[in-house]
Amino acid sequence: MEKQKGLPLPALVATAVGVVVVQSTMISMLNGAGIGHFNFLVAIAISALLALTYVLSFSELALMLPKSGSVSAYTQAALGPALAIIATLSGYVAVALLGIPAELILVDTLLGQVAPRLVGLLHYPSLALLLLFCLLNLRGIDLFARIQSALVAIMFIGLFLIGITGLSAGGASLAAQPITLDAPLAVSLVALAFWGLVGLEFVCPMIADARDPSRNLPRAMMIGLGLIVLVYGVFCLAGMAILPDEKLTGATPHVDLALGIFGPTAKVAFAVLAILGSATLLNTVLASVSRMIQGMAQSGQLPALLARENSRGAPAWALVALAAAIAAVRTTLGMDASSILALTVAAAACWLVAYIIVHVDLIVLRLRLPQQARPFRSPLFPLPQLLGIFGMGYVFLNISPTPELAAPIYRNVAAMLGTTLAYSLVWTLFVMRHNPFRPDLEGVLRNNGTLHE
């Protein structure tokens, strides 16, 4: 029997969850548990409902328009090239350029504690990790799939074992804690909890390489969402059972939790696990965002050079450009992660803007293309999309972790959106020579091979 080609379901699930099993998310989840206790679990449940709405919208759009450009293709068809450029550049490329360097700083900080000689030798050893995964992704999708599946399996098993062991050791302590449900507090923590559930759509740019995408793409995101909620729920409960509030809300609660459960001898093992999580993030973002950039270039939204592939089918120029930009930002920031807090939260706010745009895309395309073939249809349309729009709008308005950061965060959001808007207008008017806000429905359908004359 001939072996089936393409990414199987486990590899697609691994890609979907690859941006959340990382150090920064571990920290934010434990911080939330320290602030809200059992109310944070309610916040996770509400966030899971919001995440399900974007999973449904992306599943329908990705299979209706199976193009690696992902958000850029959907939005160009529904709302025009200007908003397509804004959604992808601000919602994904900006997030990569600000969030990945922050994760790399955590890698260098952790290595400085367990392998100071390595940091002294390489200065920024995280850049070697970035180079390694750039080279591996240039080797093609098959190697990506094997690496991603292995990394994610290790991370999920590691986090689940930490959670289960912590619950076993501190079960009595957890049971003695009062369960006081506070609805306003739970709702106020939804913004923090939601960051652990973003990024499942990173599997969509891999659709051209997926095995049986009509069946496996929606399943990958839904299975990934369920796994994330389960693992981080157990992880948070373990944190509440083992650590006091001041440790949970500290700078490195994930390290404190591992040491609290297994003792000082676990420091090196947990450092390896945490760095593997960062590697998973790198592998996912380099593979997915480079294909988004390639898709934009194929649609004429970026220079044509970025659309080129190497002999193994990897988007070589887009991949190298993305990795070089991440390295440049990482080098500029030095070792001070606090200097980019407002920027990374602002980038996350732009991610929410992209999700809202995708919900609008689906509503518009359902109305304009009622007869279009849809291998997956979002149930109860348009209720999930409207819930997503209003719920994510709430999260956007309450995104600041502290009141004093609100002003700089929203200034940075305005700067990011303003810069991408300016680029999109100049590029569409003078290079593409299109109306920036005129939907290109026929062009996108033709590129996807789904235009019915």
Backbone torsions as a table, in degrees:
resi	resn	phi	psi	omega
1	MET	NA	133.8	-178.6
2	GLU	-70.0	134.8	-179.7
3	LYS	-70.3	133.1	178.7
4	GLN	-69.3	140.6	-179.8
5	LYS	-98.6	160.3	177.3
6	GLY	100.8	170.6	-178.2
7	LEU	-73.8	124.4	177.1
8	PRO	-77.4	174.3	-177.3
9	LEU	-56.1	-45.6	179.9
10	PRO	-58.2	-38.8	178.9
11	ALA	-68.7	-35.3	178.0
12	LEU	-68.1	-40.2	176.0
13	VAL	-62.2	-42.5	179.9
14	ALA	-61.6	-37.5	177.2
15	THR	-68.7	-40.9	-177.7
16	ALA	-62.3	-37.1	-176.3
17	VAL	-98.2	5.9	-172.0
18	GLY	-67.6	-19.1	-178.0
19	VAL	-96.6	1.5	-176.3
20	VAL	-115.6	-18.1	178.2
21	VAL	-88.5	63.4	-173.3
22	VAL	-133.0	167.4	-176.1
23	GLN	-60.3	-46.0	-175.5
24	SER	-61.3	-35.3	178.5
25	THR	-74.3	-38.5	174.6
26	MET	-56.1	-44.0	-178.4
27	ILE	-64.4	-48.0	-177.0
28	SER	-64.6	-37.0	179.3
29	MET	-66.2	-44.4	179.1
30	LEU	-69.1	-34.5	174.1
31	ASN	-59.3	-44.2	179.0
32	GLY	-62.5	-39.3	177.6
33	ALA	-64.3	-36.0	178.6
34	GLY	-69.4	-31.8	-179.3
35	ILE	-80.5	-45.2	-170.1
36	GLY	-109.8	-10.3	-176.9
37	HIS	52.9	-129.0	-175.8
38	PHE	-66.2	-22.6	176.8
39	ASN	-65.1	-26.6	178.4
40	PHE	-69.4	-30.5	175.4
41	LEU	-65.2	-36.1	174.4
42	VAL	-64.1	-41.3	178.3
43	ALA	-62.2	-38.5	177.4
44	ILE	-63.2	-40.7	179.7
45	ALA	-63.5	-43.7	177.9
46	ILE	-63.3	-42.0	179.4
47	SER	-63.5	-36.9	178.2
48	ALA	-62.7	-37.0	177.3
49	LEU	-64.7	-43.2	176.7
50	LEU	-63.5	-41.1	179.8
51	ALA	-64.0	-36.7	178.3
52	LEU	-61.2	-33.9	179.5
53	THR	-63.5	-42.1	-179.6
54	TYR	-74.5	-28.8	174.7
55	VAL	-61.4	-43.8	179.6
56	LEU	-64.4	-43.3	-179.0
57	SER	-66.7	-44.6	179.2
58	PHE	-65.3	-37.4	-179.4
59	SER	-61.4	-45.2	-179.5
60	GLU	-67.4	-46.0	-176.3
61	LEU	-67.9	-41.7	-177.6
62	ALA	-62.7	-37.6	-178.3
63	LEU	-83.6	-24.9	175.5
64	MET	-75.9	-35.9	179.6
65	LEU	-125.6	77.5	-172.4
66	PRO	-75.9	71.9	-177.3
67	LYS	-125.5	142.8	-174.9
68	SER	-67.0	-12.8	178.5
69	GLY	-68.7	-17.6	176.1
70	SER	54.6	-118.6	-174.3
71	VAL	-53.8	-39.3	-177.5
72	SER	-63.2	-37.9	179.4
73	ALA	-69.7	-45.2	-178.2
74	TYR	-61.7	-44.6	-174.0
75	THR	-74.8	-33.9	176.1
76	GLN	-62.9	-38.0	179.5
77	ALA	-69.9	-36.3	-172.7
78	ALA	-93.5	-41.7	-168.8
79	LEU	-125.8	-5.7	177.8
80	GLY	106.6	162.8	-173.9
81	PRO	-67.1	-30.2	-177.5
82	ALA	-63.4	-49.7	179.4
83	LEU	-70.0	-27.5	175.8
84	ALA	-63.6	-44.3	178.8
85	ILE	-64.9	-44.5	-179.4
86	ILE	-61.3	-46.4	-176.9
87	ALA	-61.1	-41.6	-175.6
88	THR	-79.7	-45.4	-178.0
89	LEU	-67.5	-45.8	-177.5
90	SER	-79.3	-36.0	-175.2
91	GLY	-82.9	-19.7	-175.3
92	TYR	-130.8	-52.0	-178.7
93	VAL	-66.4	-44.4	178.6
94	ALA	-62.8	-40.5	178.0
95	VAL	-61.3	-42.5	179.2
96	ALA	-63.7	-41.9	-175.6
97	LEU	-73.7	-19.1	179.9
98	LEU	-108.7	-38.8	-178.3
99	GLY	-75.8	-40.1	-178.5
100	ILE	-64.7	-46.3	176.4
101	PRO	-57.3	-36.7	177.2
102	ALA	-62.4	-42.2	177.8
103	GLU	-65.0	-37.4	179.5
104	LEU	-67.4	-33.4	175.1
105	ILE	-63.0	-41.1	177.1
106	LEU	-62.1	-38.5	177.2
107	VAL	-61.0	-49.0	-178.6
108	ASP	-64.7	-37.3	178.6
109	THR	-64.6	-44.0	179.9
110	LEU	-66.6	-41.3	177.4
111	LEU	-65.2	-31.8	177.1
112	GLY	-63.4	-26.6	179.7
113	GLN	-83.7	-35.7	-174.3
114	VAL	-105.1	-20.7	-179.7
115	ALA	-143.7	65.1	-175.9
116	PRO	-60.1	-30.6	179.6
117	ARG	-65.6	-37.0	178.8
118	LEU	-64.1	-42.1	178.2
119	VAL	-65.2	-39.8	177.6
120	GLY	-63.6	-34.5	-178.7
121	LEU	-76.0	-47.3	-174.4
122	LEU	-98.0	-12.2	-178.7
123	HIS	69.5	-65.2	175.4
124	TYR	-120.6	80.2	-177.6
125	PRO	-62.6	-20.2	178.2
126	SER	-61.5	-27.3	178.4
127	LEU	-67.3	-31.1	175.2
128	ALA	-66.2	-37.5	176.3
129	LEU	-64.0	-42.8	177.5
130	LEU	-60.7	-45.4	179.2
131	LEU	-62.6	-42.8	-179.5
132	LEU	-58.2	-47.4	-176.3
133	PHE	-76.1	-25.1	171.5
134	CYS	-64.7	-45.9	180.0
135	LEU	-65.2	-39.8	179.4
136	LEU	-65.4	-38.9	178.3
137	ASN	-69.1	-28.6	175.9
138	LEU	-67.1	-18.3	179.2
139	ARG	-77.2	-11.2	175.0
140	GLY	115.1	174.5	-169.0
141	ILE	-73.4	-31.0	-178.0
142	ASP	-64.6	-43.7	178.2
143	LEU	-66.9	-39.5	176.1
144	PHE	-55.3	-45.9	-176.1
145	ALA	-62.8	-44.5	-179.0
146	ARG	-64.4	-43.6	-179.6
147	ILE	-65.9	-46.2	-175.7
148	GLN	-63.1	-45.0	-178.8
149	SER	-62.1	-41.7	-180.0
150	ALA	-66.3	-45.7	-178.7
151	LEU	-62.5	-46.5	-177.9
152	VAL	-66.1	-40.2	178.0
153	ALA	-60.1	-44.4	178.8
154	ILE	-62.1	-44.0	-177.6
155	MET	-65.0	-46.8	-178.1
156	PHE	-65.4	-42.6	178.2
157	ILE	-62.9	-43.4	-179.9
158	GLY	-62.2	-47.9	-179.8
159	LEU	-65.9	-38.8	-179.6
160	PHE	-67.1	-40.6	178.2
161	LEU	-63.9	-41.2	176.6
162	ILE	-60.0	-44.6	-178.7
163	GLY	-63.9	-48.9	-177.9
164	ILE	-65.1	-42.6	179.5
165	THR	-64.7	-40.7	178.4
166	GLY	-64.0	-39.8	177.8
167	LEU	-66.7	-38.0	178.6
168	SER	-65.4	-40.5	-177.6
169	ALA	-76.2	-33.3	-174.5
170	GLY	-116.3	20.3	-177.2
171	GLY	-58.2	-40.3	-179.7
172	ALA	-65.0	-40.7	178.8
173	SER	-64.0	-41.3	179.9
174	LEU	-66.6	-41.8	-178.8
175	ALA	-64.3	-27.1	-178.7
176	ALA	-80.4	-13.3	-178.6
177	GLN	-76.4	134.7	-179.5
178	PRO	-69.0	140.9	176.2
179	ILE	-97.2	100.2	-179.8
180	THR	-114.2	106.3	-177.9
181	LEU	-84.3	129.0	-177.8
182	ASP	-128.9	99.3	-174.2
183	ALA	-58.0	-47.9	178.6
184	PRO	-58.7	-39.9	178.9
185	LEU	-65.5	-43.9	179.5
186	ALA	-60.1	-44.0	-179.6
187	VAL	-65.7	-36.2	-179.3
188	SER	-67.8	-19.2	-178.8
189	LEU	-95.5	-0.7	-179.2
190	VAL	-60.8	-40.0	-179.7
191	ALA	-59.3	-42.6	179.7
192	LEU	-68.7	-43.3	-178.9
193	ALA	-65.3	-33.4	-175.2
194	PHE	-62.6	-27.3	-178.2
195	TRP	-67.3	-19.0	175.2
196	GLY	-82.0	-4.4	-173.9
197	LEU	-122.7	9.7	179.0
198	VAL	-87.9	161.5	170.3
199	GLY	92.9	1.9	178.7
200	LEU	-61.3	-27.4	-179.0
201	GLU	-72.3	-3.3	177.7
202	PHE	-63.0	-13.4	176.0
203	VAL	-76.8	-21.3	-174.3
204	CYS	-62.6	-39.8	177.3
205	PRO	-63.8	-13.0	179.3
206	MET	-89.5	8.1	-171.7
207	ILE	-60.2	-35.2	-179.5
208	ALA	-66.8	-20.7	-179.1
209	ASP	-104.1	5.4	-175.1
210	ALA	-86.4	148.3	173.5
211	ARG	-88.2	125.8	179.9
212	ASP	49.8	59.5	-173.5
213	PRO	-60.9	-33.3	-178.5
214	SER	-58.5	-34.0	-179.5
215	ARG	-93.3	-42.3	-168.5
216	ASN	-86.6	-27.5	-176.8
217	LEU	-65.5	-52.2	176.6
218	PRO	-61.0	-40.3	-179.7
219	ARG	-62.3	-38.4	-178.9
220	ALA	-61.2	-44.5	-179.1
221	MET	-69.4	-39.7	-179.1
222	MET	-70.1	-41.8	176.0
223	ILE	-63.4	-42.8	178.7
224	GLY	-59.5	-42.9	178.8
225	LEU	-61.3	-45.1	179.4
226	GLY	-62.0	-42.5	179.5
227	LEU	-63.0	-42.5	-179.1
228	ILE	-62.8	-47.0	-179.2
229	VAL	-61.1	-43.5	-179.9
230	LEU	-63.5	-51.8	-174.1
231	VAL	-66.6	-45.8	-178.4
232	TYR	-73.4	-27.4	173.3
233	GLY	-62.2	-47.8	177.8
234	VAL	-64.4	-40.5	-179.6
235	PHE	-61.2	-44.1	179.2
236	CYS	-66.6	-41.1	177.8
237	LEU	-61.9	-40.3	177.0
238	ALA	-62.9	-41.0	177.8
239	GLY	-61.2	-42.8	178.8
240	MET	-65.5	-31.7	-178.5
241	ALA	-76.9	-31.5	-170.8
242	ILE	-102.0	-39.9	-169.7
243	LEU	-106.3	145.8	170.9
244	PRO	-73.3	165.3	-175.7
245	ASP	-58.0	-39.2	-177.0
246	GLU	-65.3	-28.2	175.3
247	LYS	-77.9	-41.2	-179.7
248	LEU	-61.3	-35.9	-178.1
249	THR	-93.7	10.6	180.0
250	GLY	-80.0	-170.8	-174.7
251	ALA	-79.4	-32.0	-177.3
252	THR	-131.7	59.4	-178.2
253	PRO	-65.3	-27.2	179.7
254	HIS	-65.4	-39.1	176.5
255	VAL	-68.4	-44.4	179.6
256	ASP	-60.1	-37.3	179.9
257	LEU	-66.5	-46.5	179.4
258	ALA	-61.1	-43.2	179.7
259	LEU	-68.5	-36.0	178.9
260	GLY	-66.2	-29.5	-179.5
261	ILE	-87.0	-47.5	-170.6
262	PHE	-106.8	-9.4	-179.9
263	GLY	88.3	175.2	-175.6
264	PRO	-59.4	-25.8	-178.3
265	THR	-66.6	-15.4	-178.0
266	ALA	-86.0	-2.8	-172.3
267	LYS	-60.3	-46.6	-177.9
268	VAL	-67.9	-42.6	-179.5
269	ALA	-62.4	-42.4	179.6
270	PHE	-69.2	-35.2	176.7
271	ALA	-59.4	-41.7	177.6
272	VAL	-62.7	-44.4	179.7
273	LEU	-61.4	-44.8	-179.1
274	ALA	-63.7	-40.2	-180.0
275	ILE	-69.6	-34.0	174.2
276	LEU	-62.7	-36.2	175.1
277	GLY	-62.1	-42.4	177.1
278	SER	-64.4	-36.5	177.3
279	ALA	-64.3	-38.5	177.2
280	THR	-61.3	-43.8	177.4
281	LEU	-60.3	-47.2	179.0
282	LEU	-58.1	-47.5	-177.1
283	ASN	-61.2	-43.1	-178.9
284	THR	-67.0	-49.4	-175.0
285	VAL	-66.3	-43.4	179.6
286	LEU	-61.5	-41.8	-178.7
287	ALA	-69.6	-46.5	-171.9
288	SER	-80.1	-49.5	-176.4
289	VAL	-67.4	-34.7	176.5
290	SER	-62.4	-35.0	177.8
291	ARG	-74.2	-30.2	171.9
292	MET	-64.2	-44.5	178.2
293	ILE	-61.8	-43.5	177.6
294	GLN	-60.0	-43.4	179.5
295	GLY	-63.6	-38.9	176.5
296	MET	-63.1	-41.8	178.8
297	ALA	-65.1	-38.2	177.7
298	GLN	-64.8	-29.4	178.4
299	SER	-87.4	1.1	180.0
300	GLY	83.5	9.9	-177.3
301	GLN	-87.2	-13.3	176.4
302	LEU	-138.4	166.6	179.4
303	PRO	-53.3	141.4	-173.8
304	ALA	-61.5	-26.3	180.0
305	LEU	-55.8	-34.5	-176.6
306	LEU	-73.3	-6.7	177.9
307	ALA	-88.6	-9.8	-173.6
308	ARG	-72.5	145.4	177.0
309	GLU	-113.2	156.6	173.1
310	ASN	-89.1	-175.1	-174.7
311	SER	-66.5	-16.7	179.5
312	ARG	-97.3	6.6	177.1
313	GLY	84.3	7.6	178.9
314	ALA	-85.6	144.1	177.9
315	PRO	-74.9	78.1	-164.8
316	ALA	-59.6	-49.4	-175.9
317	TRP	-68.5	-40.0	177.5
318	ALA	-64.8	-39.5	-179.2
319	LEU	-66.1	-46.9	-179.9
320	VAL	-65.8	-41.2	179.4
321	ALA	-62.9	-42.6	179.8
322	LEU	-64.6	-47.0	-179.5
323	ALA	-63.2	-40.2	179.6
324	ALA	-65.0	-39.7	179.1
325	ALA	-66.0	-41.9	177.2
326	ILE	-61.8	-43.9	179.2
327	ALA	-61.6	-39.7	-180.0
328	ALA	-64.2	-43.0	179.1
329	VAL	-66.6	-44.0	179.8
330	ARG	-58.7	-44.0	-178.8
331	THR	-64.9	-39.0	-179.2
332	THR	-65.1	-34.1	-173.7
333	LEU	-78.1	-17.7	-177.6
334	GLY	65.3	-139.0	-176.9
335	MET	-109.0	9.7	-175.4
336	ASP	-98.7	96.7	-179.4
337	ALA	-69.8	-27.0	-176.8
338	SER	-64.7	-24.7	-177.5
339	SER	-68.9	-17.4	-176.6
340	ILE	-113.2	9.8	-178.2
341	LEU	-58.2	-50.3	-178.4
342	ALA	-62.5	-34.7	-179.9
343	LEU	-70.4	-42.1	-178.2
344	THR	-69.2	-38.0	177.5
345	VAL	-66.9	-37.3	177.0
346	ALA	-64.6	-38.3	176.9
347	ALA	-63.4	-38.9	176.7
348	ALA	-64.4	-35.9	176.0
349	ALA	-62.8	-38.4	176.5
350	CYS	-65.7	-31.0	175.7
351	TRP	-61.5	-42.5	177.4
352	LEU	-62.5	-39.0	177.3
353	VAL	-59.0	-42.0	178.6
354	ALA	-62.2	-40.8	178.2
355	TYR	-63.3	-42.8	179.1
356	ILE	-62.2	-42.3	178.3
357	ILE	-60.4	-40.3	-179.8
358	VAL	-64.1	-40.0	175.7
359	HIS	-60.6	-42.6	177.8
360	VAL	-64.1	-40.9	176.9
361	ASP	-52.9	-48.1	-176.6
362	LEU	-64.4	-43.3	179.2
363	ILE	-60.3	-45.9	-179.0
364	VAL	-63.1	-45.5	-176.1
365	LEU	-72.8	-28.1	172.8
366	ARG	-63.5	-40.0	-178.4
367	LEU	-74.3	-38.0	-176.4
368	ARG	-83.4	-27.2	-176.9
369	LEU	-126.5	63.2	-175.9
370	PRO	-64.3	-25.8	-177.2
371	GLN	-97.1	-0.4	-176.8
372	GLN	-65.0	139.4	178.1
373	ALA	-62.5	129.9	179.3
374	ARG	-131.3	99.2	179.1
375	PRO	-58.7	-25.3	174.9
376	PHE	-132.3	134.2	177.8
377	ARG	-119.9	128.0	177.7
378	SER	-62.8	122.5	-179.2
379	PRO	-69.3	156.0	175.7
380	LEU	58.7	25.4	178.4
381	PHE	-54.7	136.9	3.0
382	PRO	-101.9	20.9	-175.1
383	LEU	-59.8	-46.4	178.5
384	PRO	-60.9	-37.7	-178.6
385	GLN	-68.0	-42.7	178.8
386	LEU	-66.5	-39.6	176.2
387	LEU	-61.4	-42.9	179.1
388	GLY	-63.2	-43.4	-178.7
389	ILE	-61.8	-50.0	-177.1
390	PHE	-72.6	-39.3	179.8
391	GLY	-66.2	-43.1	179.6
392	MET	-71.7	-30.6	173.0
393	GLY	-61.0	-39.6	177.1
394	TYR	-63.3	-46.0	-179.6
395	VAL	-60.8	-41.0	179.1
396	PHE	-59.2	-43.5	-177.2
397	LEU	-73.2	-14.9	-178.5
398	ASN	-122.1	35.7	-170.3
399	ILE	-84.0	-21.0	-175.1
400	SER	-70.2	127.4	178.7
401	PRO	-70.2	-23.9	176.7
402	THR	-139.5	149.7	-177.8
403	PRO	-57.9	-36.7	-176.1
404	GLU	-70.5	-17.8	178.7
405	LEU	-88.0	-9.9	-174.2
406	ALA	-58.3	-48.7	-177.0
407	ALA	-62.0	-51.5	178.5
408	PRO	-62.9	-33.5	179.2
409	ILE	-63.6	-48.9	-177.3
410	TYR	-71.1	-27.7	173.0
411	ARG	-64.7	-42.6	179.0
412	ASN	-66.6	-37.9	175.5
413	VAL	-59.9	-46.3	179.7
414	ALA	-61.7	-38.9	179.8
415	ALA	-66.2	-43.5	179.9
416	MET	-64.1	-49.4	-179.0
417	LEU	-65.8	-37.8	179.1
418	GLY	-64.9	-42.3	179.7
419	THR	-64.8	-45.9	-179.9
420	THR	-68.3	-32.8	176.0
421	LEU	-64.0	-45.0	179.7
422	ALA	-60.9	-45.6	178.7
423	TYR	-61.4	-45.1	-176.0
424	SER	-63.0	-38.8	-180.0
425	LEU	-68.2	-45.4	-179.8
426	VAL	-63.8	-45.0	-176.2
427	TRP	-67.3	-45.3	-177.7
428	THR	-69.9	-36.0	-177.7
429	LEU	-77.2	-42.3	-170.1
430	PHE	-106.3	-18.1	178.2
431	VAL	-107.2	-56.1	178.0
432	MET	-74.3	-26.4	-177.9
433	ARG	56.7	46.6	177.5
434	HIS	-121.7	158.2	169.5
435	ASN	-66.3	121.0	-174.3
436	PRO	-58.0	-28.6	-174.0
437	PHE	-113.7	17.7	176.2
438	ARG	-95.3	117.5	-179.9
439	PRO	-59.1	138.9	178.9
440	ASP	-106.9	64.3	-173.8
441	LEU	-64.5	-47.9	-177.7
442	GLU	-64.7	-41.3	-179.2
443	GLY	-62.6	-43.1	-179.6
444	VAL	-67.9	-43.1	178.3
445	LEU	-62.8	-39.2	179.0
446	ARG	-64.5	-44.6	179.5
447	ASN	-63.2	-28.8	179.7
448	ASN	-89.5	-3.0	-179.8
449	GLY	71.2	26.7	-178.1
450	THR	-121.7	15.2	179.0
451	LEU	-81.0	127.0	178.4
452	HIS	-106.4	109.6	-177.4
453	GLU	-68.5	NA	NA
